Amino acid sequence: MYDLITNNFQGTNITIALTGLPIVITGEVIGGDGSIITLRLRDGSSIYIESSLIAFFY
C-alpha cells in the first residue's frame, strides 16, 4: 500500500482509515520514508502513518 499511495497520489488529498481504530485522517500526501507515509493536514502540521496500519484509503 505504501508504494501505491506514494507513487500515485503524491500531492493529492486522500483520506486514510486506520486498522482497529474508528478514525479517518484526511491530508495531502507529501512523501514517505521506508514504510512511513507523511500527510500534511489542513492546518499545516504533518502526520506520519505506518503503512501497515492503513485499513483502506480513498
HUMO-V430700 format. One record per run of one state. SS is the DSSP state (hx for helix, st for strand, lp for the rest). FROM is the first residue (numbers start at 1). TO is the last residue. If there is no record, write none. Layout:
BEGIN
SS_FROM_TO / SS_FROM_TO
END
This chain:
BEGIN
lp_1_1 / hx_2_8 / lp_9_12 / st_13_18 / lp_19_23 / st_24_33 / lp_34_35 / st_36_40 / lp_41_45 / st_46_50 / hx_51_53 / st_54_57 / lp_58_58
END
